[in-house]
């Protein structure tokens, strides 16, 4: 029945303002009353036999409420009992009769009186399936609430099951559970029984979730307390048992005595001895199983395991060391020479402190393995520390020992692992150090690698000075670009360039092939590889600076051979360049093929890559247009700038080169580098771009067996380049006979491979004019800028026929 269909009765009743509670019809409620106006209202109701109107107060702090401070819906109740308490307080028991609506307050003193409109009890609603389901769900939730809530008895649920009225069920549950006053008042104000039950259902679900969380927290706290109490109880029992057996104090004292004896035997520096003895005294005062005692034991164990005064006897025999290095590695003459120099000085000056060497080179050229051979040659203990991806400064300096799980940094851990105070520490991949909010490990290495400071290196865990001056540090890197300059300044750089094909052949024959034969269980008589087969493997199946891929290819050959030996009962297999494809498949890499005839606008350049040198072809087309310069082939900014510099140089020399002066307005020039998917950058293709442009503009072919490298300026000067060793090897590999290079690089020719020097003809140049003369036989029509150009350009060129 709706609100407008209900019959209402209005009457004036004494009123009592409730603070923080509500009462529902047909319910009994006990509460204490202390305000005088409330006690007066109760007395009047009791003496007159009138009901009393109980209504909730909105603001609990208001002492003298008015109509605006009271809710609109309350409960008309009968006073069943009043009990006087000490201190002018009253305890009252009331019984709710029906809901009532407050119309107005008719008096404020000596007690509140209100005009109340009685809201008749709701008629029973039709029991639909939805209502039935709601009632059942409410029963289940209330049962769960009784299980979780403290001081709730199962009798409460039995009283509820006797009713099927949704309105009464909602009132009964709301009266008996703990809810916020506002939520109870909202249920009281809902006059529609089913809606009232729905609202109660939502509140009941929320209260159950809160109770479950509270119960979970209580269980966790109780479990933690129980566990701690159990541990304490067991420790006390253990202590009593040890005392009964006479082992407790004796064991602890023996441990303390053992630590003191170890410290005295170690003959440590005075500062270290004082610190460790102080820690032993602290340990003596701790209980055996305490966390602090565990930290102190760990600290003492680490400090005593360090090789403070232990050193290996260093081998300073240069001849023996050279023999060890040569037996382990082919080539790497610069590294070997520097190590032998160090040994020679050490032999003459034994007080020489440790050195810091940095081996820089592409992957796979033997940086890490040569460091291991150096340790073997010097008779030093080796500890390898990988720095790739290290971001935390604490990895170098360690963590404070007060932290849980703290440990020394990698430097001290490496010395501890080596067991010697003069080991060789290999700091691998130093160029791949990172940095983030946890600190900069590269900055932490500044002290480690500084010979003037590392004699008093302090690790955060040790908090004691440790002498690293006798340590020989060898670091490895693929590039120096990512190493901070202050750190780079503390190291001596040794460059390891790419291996030549001849060096790879010797490495494969002396080291890689015997290693793979042994690894695959083959004998030398069962598998034979000719030099031709190894050379074919190097050129046709690998493309790298080092020999890692070559080693994998040889392993593949050994696997195939082992399969044939086992399956076909073959006693011996010989592999040559002709039948190598039966073991490794189709050739993967093919050398650049030189054109059969000389071409216009096509020049052979030389490039350096991380896997060695490459022949870099430059193509130029000139077509009628508006003077655009198009550059394609996935070029970087530096290479694009080189092309623009070459274009400006040609414009400045157009008359002398026999080119129309307004060509840059009437013709479009397109410069392209093949293999567009491969990024290309750098200035060393400058003279190749210039030569190709001049060739296309003058329609003059370029010598096909000639390659060139060098940076060009606007004035036509040729500047030096890098990677000459790799570039010249690429030239020889691709059938080039003559190489043009900057005059400033003439000094670098002494460092390239002897095989390459004997097979190529080198021409060093200072000006682009000389390059054009040798590449195309182009004679300038007139001299300019105070220069005289001879009729035979080869006379003024610095030709270096090094093959003789």
DRENMISE-265039 format. One line per field, with one value per residue (C-alpha): residue number from 0; residue in one letter; y negated, x negated, z negated. Coordinates in pm, whole numbers, always signed. Each point is the difference from the previous one (the first is absolute). Layout:
REM DRENMISE-265039
num = (NUM:...) $
residu = (a:...) $
c2 = (Y:...) $
c1 = (X:...) $
c3 = (Z:...) $
This chain:
REM DRENMISE-265039
num = (0:1:2:3:4:5:6:7:8:9:10:11:12:13:14:15:16:17:18:19:20:21:22:23:24:25:26:27:28:29:30:31:32:33:34:35:36:37:38:39:40:41:42:43:44:45:46:47:48:49:50:51:52:53:54:55:56:57:58:59:60:61:62:63:64:65:66:67:68:69:70:71:72:73:74:75:76:77:78:79:80:81:82:83:84:85:86:87:88:89:90:91:92:93:94:95:96:97:98:99:100:101:102:103:104:105:106:107:108:109:110:111:112:113:114:115:116:117:118:119:120:121:122:123:124:125:126:127:128:129:130:131:132:133:134:135:136:137:138:139:140:141:142:143:144:145:146:147:148:149:150:151:152:153:154:155:156:157:158:159:160:161:162:163:164:165:166:167:168:169:170:171:172:173:174:175:176:177:178:179:180:181:182:183:184:185:186:187:188:189:190:191:192:193:194:195:196:197:198:199:200:201:202:203:204:205:206:207:208:209:210:211:212:213:214:215:216:217:218:219:220:221:222:223:224:225:226:227:228:229:230:231:232:233:234:235:236:237:238:239:240:241:242:243:244:245:246:247:248:249:250:251:252:253:254:255:256:257:258:259:260:261:262:263:264:265:266:267:268:269:270:271:272:273:274:275:276:277:278:279:280:281:282:283:284:285:286:287:288:289:290:291:292:293:294:295:296:297:298:299:300:301:302:303:304:305:306:307:308:309:310:311:312:313:314:315:316:317:318:319:320:321:322:323:324:325:326:327:328:329:330:331:332:333:334:335:336:337:338:339:340:341:342:343:344:345:346:347:348:349:350:351:352:353:354:355:356:357:358:359:360:361:362:363:364:365:366:367:368:369:370:371:372:373:374:375:376:377:378:379:380:381:382:383:384:385:386:387:388:389:390:391:392:393:394:395:396:397:398:399:400:401:402:403:404:405:406:407:408:409:410:411:412:413:414:415:416:417:418:419:420:421:422:423:424:425:426:427:428:429:430:431:432:433:434:435:436:437:438:439:440:441:442:443:444:445:446:447:448:449:450:451:452:453:454:455:456:457:458:459:460:461:462:463:464:465:466:467:468:469:470:471:472:473:474:475:476:477:478:479:480:481:482:483:484:485:486:487:488:489:490:491:492:493:494:495:496:497:498:499:500:501:502:503:504:505:506:507:508:509:510:511:512:513:514:515:516:517:518:519:520:521:522:523:524:525:526:527:528:529:530:531:532:533:534:535:536:537:538:539:540:541:542:543:544:545:546:547:548:549:550:551:552:553:554:555:556:557:558:559:560:561:562:563:564:565:566:567:568:569:570:571:572:573:574:575:576:577:578:579:580:581:582:583:584:585:586:587:588:589:590:591:592:593:594:595:596:597:598:599:600:601:602:603:604:605:606:607:608:609:610:611:612:613:614:615:616:617:618:619:620:621:622:623:624:625:626:627:628:629:630:631:632:633:634:635:636:637:638:639:640:641:642:643:644:645:646:647:648:649:650:651:652:653:654:655:656:657:658:659:660:661:662:663:664:665:666:667:668:669:670:671:672:673:674:675:676:677:678:679:680:681:682:683:684:685:686:687:688:689:690:691:692:693:694:695:696:697:698:699:700:701:702:703:704:705:706:707:708:709:710:711:712:713:714:715:716:717:718:719:720:721:722:723:724:725:726:727:728:729:730:731:732:733:734:735:736:737:738:739:740:741:742:743:744:745:746:747:748:749:750:751:752:753:754:755:756:757:758:759:760:761:762:763:764:765:766:767:768:769:770:771:772:773:774:775:776:777:778:779:780:781:782:783:784:785:786:787:788:789:790:791:792:793:794:795:796:797:798:799:800:801:802:803) $
residu = (x:x:x:x:x:x:x:x:x:x:x:x:x:x:x:x:x:x:x:x:x:x:x:x:x:x:x:x:x:x:x:x:x:x:x:x:x:x:x:x:x:x:x:x:x:x:x:x:x:x:x:x:x:x:x:x:x:x:x:x:x:x:x:x:x:x:x:x:x:x:x:x:x:x:x:x:x:x:x:x:x:x:x:x:x:x:x:x:x:x:x:x:x:x:x:x:x:x:x:x:x:x:x:x:x:x:x:x:x:x:x:x:x:x:x:x:x:x:x:x:x:x:x:x:x:x:x:x:x:x:x:x:x:x:x:x:x:x:x:x:x:x:x:x:x:x:x:x:x:x:x:x:x:x:x:x:x:x:x:x:x:x:x:x:x:x:x:x:x:x:x:x:x:x:x:x:x:x:x:x:x:x:x:x:x:x:x:x:x:x:x:x:x:x:x:x:x:x:x:x:x:x:x:x:x:x:x:x:x:x:x:x:x:x:x:x:x:x:x:x:x:x:x:x:x:x:x:x:x:x:x:x:x:x:x:x:x:x:x:x:x:x:x:x:x:x:x:x:x:x:x:x:x:x:x:x:x:x:x:x:x:x:x:x:x:x:x:x:x:x:x:x:x:x:x:x:x:x:x:x:x:x:x:x:x:x:x:x:x:x:x:x:x:x:x:x:x:x:x:x:x:x:x:x:x:x:x:x:x:x:x:x:x:x:x:x:x:x:x:x:x:x:x:x:x:x:x:x:x:x:x:x:x:x:x:x:x:x:x:x:x:x:x:x:x:x:x:x:x:x:x:x:x:x:x:x:x:x:x:x:x:x:x:x:x:x:x:x:x:x:x:x:x:x:x:x:x:x:x:x:x:x:x:x:x:x:x:x:x:x:x:x:x:x:x:x:x:x:x:x:x:x:x:x:x:x:x:x:x:x:x:x:x:x:x:x:x:x:x:x:x:x:x:x:x:x:x:x:x:x:x:x:x:x:x:x:x:x:x:x:x:x:x:x:x:x:x:x:x:x:x:x:x:x:x:x:x:x:x:x:x:x:x:x:x:x:x:x:x:x:x:x:x:x:x:x:x:x:x:x:x:x:x:x:x:x:x:x:x:x:x:x:x:x:x:x:x:x:x:x:x:x:x:x:x:x:x:x:x:x:x:x:x:x:x:x:x:x:x:x:x:x:x:x:x:x:x:x:x:x:x:x:x:x:x:x:x:x:x:x:x:x:x:x:x:x:x:x:x:x:x:x:x:x:x:x:x:x:x:x:x:x:x:x:x:x:x:x:x:x:x:x:x:x:x:x:x:x:x:x:x:x:x:x:x:x:x:x:x:x:x:x:x:x:x:x:x:x:x:x:x:x:x:x:x:x:x:x:x:x:x:x:x:x:x:x:x:x:x:x:x:x:x:x:x:x:x:x:x:x:x:x:x:x:x:x:x:x:x:x:x:x:x:x:x:x:x:x:x:x:x:x:x:x:x:x:x:x:x:x:x:x:x:x:x:x:x:x:x:x:x:x:x:x:x:x:x:x:x:x:x:x:x:x:x:x:x:x:x:x:x:x:x:x:x:x:x:x:x:x:x:x:x:x:x:x:x:x:x:x:x:x:x:x:x:x:x:x:x:x:x:x:x:x:x:x:x:x:x:x:x:x:x:x:x:x:x:x:x:x:x:x:x:x:x:x:x:x:x:x:x:x:x:x:x:x:x:x:x:x:x:x:x:x:x:x:x:x:x:x:x:x:x:x:x:x:x:x:x:x:x:x:x:x:x:x:x:x:x:x:x:x:x:x:x:x:x:x:x:x:x:x:x:x) $
c2 = (+0:-344:-284:-196:+296:+48:-134:-240:-126:-321:-47:-195:+216:-60:+35:+118:-76:+301:-43:+265:+258:+88:+229:+200:+97:+322:-9:-41:-232:-90:-327:-257:-355:-294:-319:-162:-68:+367:+121:-236:+140:+356:-92:-166:+299:+240:-193:-90:+342:-164:+141:-192:-98:+99:-174:-7:-321:-110:-167:+187:-303:-210:-2:-182:+130:-179:+122:-62:+217:+308:+259:+11:+368:+151:+271:-22:+209:+113:-44:+337:-69:-286:+59:-282:+13:-185:-344:-111:+250:+219:+338:+57:+292:-88:+202:-128:-15:-162:-252:-365:-319:-316:-289:-262:-51:-149:-64:-7:-21:+161:+284:+35:+49:+74:+20:+346:+160:+374:+214:+309:+338:+119:+260:+333:-1:+266:+263:+5:+227:-299:-90:+360:+13:-328:+131:+320:-189:-230:+300:+142:-330:-52:+350:-78:-328:+184:+231:-294:-257:+17:+39:+119:+313:+245:-66:-328:+187:+234:-297:-131:+325:-4:-306:-22:-376:-178:-323:+165:+199:-322:-176:+294:+44:-375:-27:+290:-71:-265:-267:-367:-216:-155:+339:+112:-321:+49:+346:-143:-269:+254:+71:+262:+342:+162:-307:-16:+362:-65:-294:+209:+279:-237:-134:+351:+109:-298:+70:+366:-108:-231:+276:+247:-248:-62:+374:+50:-273:+147:+347:-137:-184:+305:+231:-237:-17:+376:+58:-243:+150:+349:-101:-167:+305:+237:-220:-8:+378:+37:-232:+204:+326:-141:-119:+344:+162:-259:-108:-339:-246:+215:+3:-377:-65:+236:-188:-334:+144:+140:-341:-169:+263:-37:-378:+33:+261:-208:-282:-262:-377:-172:-179:+322:+195:-259:-6:+379:+43:-262:+197:+319:-177:-107:+359:+124:-215:+120:+297:+298:-7:-376:-171:-238:+292:+150:-330:-25:+363:-57:-316:+171:+300:-223:-211:+303:+171:-293:+55:-301:+118:+296:-43:+236:+4:-187:+143:-276:+212:-177:+297:+242:-246:-57:+373:+33:-290:+126:+351:-123:-269:-68:-365:-270:-127:-338:+156:+252:-270:-222:+287:+101:-363:-1:+316:-142:-313:+215:+203:-314:-184:+250:-281:-92:-21:+153:-121:-63:+117:-35:+235:-160:+189:+159:+313:+333:-119:+157:-283:+215:+305:-202:-138:+357:+90:-302:+122:+341:-153:-219:+281:-219:+112:-112:-133:-104:-271:-60:-364:+24:-143:-102:-302:-17:-173:+247:+282:-156:-132:+247:-53:-117:+304:-118:+87:+342:+216:-251:+111:-149:-159:+183:-124:+134:+313:+56:-32:+236:+248:-18:+60:-229:-370:-29:+168:-95:-145:+13:-268:+125:-223:-324:-198:+142:-147:-169:-273:-73:-138:+251:-165:+7:+310:-161:-273:+263:+159:-324:+75:+370:-64:-296:+122:-299:+69:+370:+87:-105:+115:+15:+234:-97:+347:+23:-363:+67:-107:+276:-26:+56:-147:+345:+106:+10:-126:+90:-135:+85:-208:+3:-380:-295:-226:+99:-7:-325:-212:-3:+382:+25:-223:+257:+284:+74:+77:+296:+38:+348:-28:+258:+317:+36:+306:+137:-48:+172:+290:+44:-35:+261:+246:-48:-50:+24:+321:+209:-126:+97:+340:+82:-132:+218:+313:+2:+83:-191:+304:+12:-359:-209:-354:-143:-363:-61:+129:-225:-302:+71:+25:-337:-188:+176:+92:-269:-377:-118:-172:+286:+376:+91:+76:+181:+222:+80:+85:+235:+157:+55:+171:+226:+95:+96:+197:+180:+96:+151:+184:+155:+67:+89:+156:-241:+18:-329:-314:-265:-334:-235:-326:+190:+232:-241:-85:+364:-76:-368:-42:-274:-276:-286:-296:-94:-262:-308:+67:-275:-109:+137:-347:-345:-189:-363:-125:+321:-7:+260:-144:+174:+16:+125:+207:+181:+328:-129:-197:-19:-112:-288:-81:-358:-62:-342:-86:-345:-87:-325:-183:-298:+57:+238:+222:+331:+229:+356:+324:-44:-264:-168:-374:-1:+183:-237:-296:+159:+18:-369:-92:+194:-177:-344:+90:+103:-326:-197:+195:+39:-202:+187:+335:-76:-11:-256:-282:+10:+379:-40:-182:+223:+350:+223:+220:+325:+166:+355:+260:+357:+228:-263:+207:-38:-333:-189:-298:-166:-247:+248:+35:-367:+44:+296:-214:-287:+229:+161:-343:-130:+324:-32:-373:+42:+337:+141:+364:+92:+274:+313:+167:-313:-82:-308:-136:-347:-301:-301:-370:-295:-96:+348:+114:+370:+66:+321:+286:+297:+378:+20:+359:+131:-208:+120:+362:-55:-146:+302:+241:-162:-3:-362:-69:-370:-195:-380:-126:-328:-95:-39:+376:+97:+66:+257:+217:+145:+160:+181:+364:+90:+208:-298:-236:+236:+43:-359:-319:-304:-361:-273:-334:-340:-160:+125:-119:+279:+253:-96:+26:+357:+119:-139:-140:-339:-298:-340:-263:-278:-60:-190:-133:-15:+370:+149:+317:+213:+165:+337:+9:+311:-204:-207:+281:+165:+353:+267:+336:+196:+340:-17) $
c1 = (+0:-141:-50:+301:+232:-91:+226:-177:+83:-152:-49:-221:-251:-303:-315:-352:-294:-228:-372:-176:+279:+343:+282:+227:+366:+69:-351:-125:-291:-196:-193:-120:+133:-187:+157:+259:+255:-15:+48:+297:+157:-39:+152:+299:+55:-21:+242:+250:-8:-61:-239:-324:-139:-367:-170:-367:-201:-197:-290:-111:-171:+319:+113:+334:+140:+268:+220:-272:-243:+227:+73:+348:+70:-13:+168:+299:-88:+140:-218:-27:-247:-202:-298:-167:-381:-256:-91:+344:-4:+294:+4:+320:+151:+243:+199:+57:+362:+4:-179:+91:-65:-98:+227:-123:-125:+276:-219:-371:+12:+9:+1:+46:+353:+71:+294:-43:+175:+21:-88:+217:-172:-44:+238:-158:-142:+51:-272:-157:-288:-236:+110:-42:-350:-88:+121:-204:-314:+51:+33:-330:-181:+134:-109:-351:+6:+87:-300:-238:+138:-103:+265:+267:+193:+174:+331:+29:+26:+269:+220:-31:+87:+354:+91:+57:+74:-285:+64:-27:-308:-173:+90:-106:-341:-69:+74:-235:-310:-267:+42:-69:+279:+68:+44:+247:+197:+17:+154:+245:+110:+67:+375:+22:-76:-174:-211:-89:-118:-205:-173:-70:-138:-258:-102:-25:-233:-225:-12:-92:-289:-129:+30:-187:-283:-15:-6:-279:-210:+60:-105:-321:-92:+83:-205:-295:+22:+38:-301:-216:+114:-73:-347:-74:+123:-214:-308:+47:+37:-313:-189:+106:-99:-340:-55:+96:-246:-265:-22:+170:-247:-292:+104:+52:-329:-185:+140:-115:-342:-25:+75:-261:-258:+70:-43:-332:-131:+94:-246:+235:-64:+43:+322:+155:-100:+157:+323:+37:-79:+262:+255:-96:+64:+341:+73:-91:+276:+270:+227:-86:+303:+55:+10:-281:-227:+62:-96:-322:-96:+51:-211:-283:+6:-26:-283:-201:+42:-158:-366:-140:-360:+17:-174:-91:-359:+3:-181:-225:-182:+69:-95:+228:+288:-45:+10:+326:+163:-107:+124:+347:+55:-103:-59:+102:-358:+79:+153:-280:-263:+158:+24:-363:-105:+182:-186:-335:+52:+126:-319:-212:+231:+188:+178:+197:+368:+289:+93:+334:+28:+309:+35:+226:+123:+297:+167:-177:-360:-120:+8:+122:-210:-323:+59:+28:-323:-171:+97:-142:-322:-49:+96:+273:+340:+283:+344:+237:+257:+270:+113:+251:+334:-117:+207:-52:-298:+30:-101:-348:-27:+228:+289:-13:-16:+305:+228:+159:-187:-284:-324:-328:-23:-122:-359:-48:+199:-238:-307:+162:+74:-358:-142:-294:-67:-182:+242:+88:+351:+167:+273:+196:+223:-84:+157:+344:+26:+333:+120:+331:+145:-206:-328:-270:-224:-245:-69:-57:-264:-202:-155:-47:-197:-205:-345:-44:+319:+80:-252:+268:+317:+294:+285:+331:+36:-353:-28:-375:-276:-111:-313:+73:-329:-150:+297:-47:+321:+85:+325:+169:+228:+143:-15:-128:+290:+215:-280:-7:-308:-132:+16:-159:-285:-98:-50:-260:+175:-110:+196:+72:+100:+173:-184:-119:+103:-352:+14:+339:-145:-285:+232:+233:-284:-182:+281:+360:-11:-194:+239:+311:-147:-57:+341:+176:-206:-178:-362:-222:-11:+380:+54:-235:+69:-222:-111:+228:+300:-79:-51:+330:+168:-148:+99:+323:+163:-113:+7:-153:-297:-80:+27:+313:+215:-296:-17:+371:-44:-286:+218:+271:-255:-109:+362:+63:-324:+86:+336:-166:-258:+273:+264:-206:-300:-233:-353:-133:+160:-188:+170:-118:+131:+194:+199:+40:+355:+99:-69:+96:+256:+14:-259:+148:-221:-137:-270:+89:-63:-185:+156:-162:-35:-63:+324:+103:+122:-89:-285:-122:-11:-120:+191:-64:+265:+13:-68:-293:-44:+237:-18:+250:+111:+108:+233:+80:+248:+34:+330:+154:+184:-4:-320:+118:-247:+165:-170:+128:-123:+87:-267:-84:-35:-380:+1:+265:-216:-295:+212:+93:-367:-98:+274:-123:-360:+102:+192:-312:-216:+253:-202:-325:+180:+159:+352:+262:+8:+381:+29:+138:+301:+78:-83:+112:-263:+104:-257:+86:-169:+121:+131:+246:+113:-345:-56:-309:-176:-338:-211:-248:+200:-56:-257:+197:+317:-199:-160:+335:+166:-283:+7:+374:-18:-294:+111:-345:-30:-181:-262:+181:-285:-51:+157:-33:+70:-39:+193:+37:+20:+150:-351:-68:-237:-2:+13:-101:+236:+10:+33:-269:-96:+354:+60:-315:+88:+342:-168:-226:+290:+204:-272:-111:-357:-48:+119:+2:-23:-79:-367:+53:+70:-333:-143:+278:-113:-275:+266:+204:-46:-312:+204:+221:-297:-161:+311:+128:-139:+62:+19:+3:+156:+53:+236:+305:-162:-257:+278:+176:-324:-63:+361:+98:-322:+170:-231:+114:+23:-165:-182:+164:-69:-376:-29:-154:+157:-242:+95:-83:+180:-184:-318:+134:+193:-159:+5:-99:-59:-42:+10:-367) $
c3 = (+0:+94:-240:+130:-47:-366:-274:-234:-346:-141:-375:-241:-189:-223:+215:-74:+230:+47:+63:+215:-3:+138:-116:+228:-50:-198:-148:-359:-70:-318:-14:-251:-16:-157:+144:-229:+277:+98:-360:-37:+319:-130:-338:+168:+229:-294:-226:+273:+166:+338:+256:+67:+340:+45:+292:+103:-32:+312:-180:-311:-153:-33:-366:+44:+330:+199:+284:+263:-198:+6:+269:+150:-65:-349:-205:-236:-307:-332:-308:-168:-280:-152:-229:-192:+9:-217:+135:+122:+286:+100:+174:+194:+191:+280:+250:+353:+115:+343:+220:-35:+197:-185:+103:-247:-353:-217:-307:-86:-382:-251:+251:+373:+127:+363:+234:+147:+295:-56:+298:-1:+27:+355:+132:+91:+350:+263:-25:+344:+100:-7:-355:-112:+145:-171:-337:+37:+95:-298:-233:+131:-37:-353:-94:+131:-195:-324:+58:+45:-244:-366:-270:+243:-103:+236:-185:+185:+331:-140:-95:+355:+183:-141:+212:+376:+10:+192:-189:-341:+109:+107:-328:-215:+164:+12:-374:-89:+209:-32:+267:+37:-140:+339:+164:-269:+37:+378:-52:-255:+247:+278:-23:+278:-151:+300:+72:-370:+9:+315:-167:-309:+220:+151:-342:-140:+281:-68:-373:+66:+226:-273:-263:+223:+47:-374:-67:+255:-162:-345:+121:+152:-318:-211:+226:-20:-377:-28:+222:-197:-328:+133:+119:-333:-190:+210:-40:-374:-3:+213:-231:-306:+172:+97:-355:-134:+240:-74:+365:+24:-149:+98:+368:+12:-175:+233:+299:-143:-77:+352:+153:-218:+85:+375:-22:-181:+245:+308:-93:+138:+15:-335:+97:+128:-311:-235:+201:+8:-369:-79:+203:-185:-332:+126:+106:-346:-152:+239:-57:+219:+231:+30:+339:-98:-83:+344:+167:-202:+75:+373:-12:-188:+236:+308:-146:-109:+338:+184:+103:-190:+14:+241:+335:+280:+118:+328:+302:+135:+258:+329:+219:-185:+2:+375:+60:-194:+184:+342:-70:-99:+265:+356:+84:-253:+13:-162:-309:-37:+45:-268:-250:+60:-47:-334:-100:+105:-211:-289:+18:-27:-247:-220:-187:+313:-83:+192:+345:+172:+361:+217:+296:+260:+303:+175:-136:+37:+42:-327:-255:-288:+87:+31:-351:-128:+177:-156:-347:+87:+136:-309:-241:-150:-124:+231:-93:+277:-79:+261:+0:+284:-110:-351:-110:-375:-159:-290:+239:+2:-357:-179:-242:-359:-227:-196:+293:+23:+251:+37:+162:+126:+344:+307:-36:-352:+93:+293:-222:-251:+279:+131:-348:+66:-55:+334:+244:+353:-3:+339:+21:+301:+216:-180:+284:-87:-350:-64:-234:-172:-325:-203:+97:+267:-14:+244:-255:-269:+223:+10:-339:+79:+320:-130:-105:-231:-198:+8:-272:-253:+177:-242:+73:-165:-149:-143:-117:-1:+242:+238:+215:+370:+123:+69:+213:+378:+159:+359:+142:+328:+220:+349:+29:-202:+98:-300:-259:-205:+68:-363:-4:+344:-119:-267:+250:+265:+327:+215:+323:+129:+363:+214:+95:+358:+194:-39:-376:-14:+198:-248:-301:+145:+69:-331:-248:+121:+205:-260:-268:+200:+98:-367:-97:+258:-71:+336:+69:+240:+224:+23:+118:+211:+117:+266:-7:+295:-194:-297:+228:+170:-343:-97:+314:+97:-331:-247:-5:-325:-159:-237:+20:-198:+304:+159:-309:+34:+368:-82:-269:+262:+226:-287:-75:+362:+8:-326:+147:+305:-211:-215:+268:+307:-178:+179:-137:+137:+145:+192:+59:+271:+136:+268:-227:-293:+109:-73:-367:-37:+274:+261:-30:-201:+91:+341:+67:+201:+369:+183:+329:+313:+151:-139:-72:-18:-340:-190:-256:-250:-351:-318:-328:-354:-182:-332:+184:+205:+320:+296:+361:+30:+352:+83:+295:+149:+273:+162:+171:+128:-278:-227:-199:-268:-191:-93:-256:-56:-156:-371:-65:-328:-50:+23:+332:+138:-102:+181:+319:-30:-62:+316:+198:-115:+88:+353:+48:-101:+249:+282:+257:-69:+14:+334:-143:+99:-254:-40:-33:-352:+148:+297:-121:-286:-167:-169:-231:-107:-221:+68:-279:-116:-300:-162:-184:+115:-151:-35:+200:+157:+324:+85:+281:+143:+22:+157:+260:+90:+46:+219:+203:+63:+82:+242:+135:-85:-117:-324:-31:-112:-200:-212:-339:-216:-346:-152:-127:+230:-90:+189:+114:+134:-276:-86:-376:-186:-83:-238:+35:+267:-83:+47:+313:+173:-81:+158:+310:+40:-60:+280:+268:-31:+111:-79:-305:-28:-357:-182:-32:-376:-20:+157:-347:-63:+289:-220:-225:+263:+86:+197:+245:+77:+36:+247:+216:+31:+152:-219:+114:-264:+91:-157:+257:+189:+324:-40:-69:+325:+193:-119:+13:+340:+153:-9:+66:-124:+274:-199:-327:-280:-346:+60:+94:+311:+135:+204:+323:-154:-336:-116:-37:-291:-170:-299:+134:-249:+178:-322:+164:+98) $
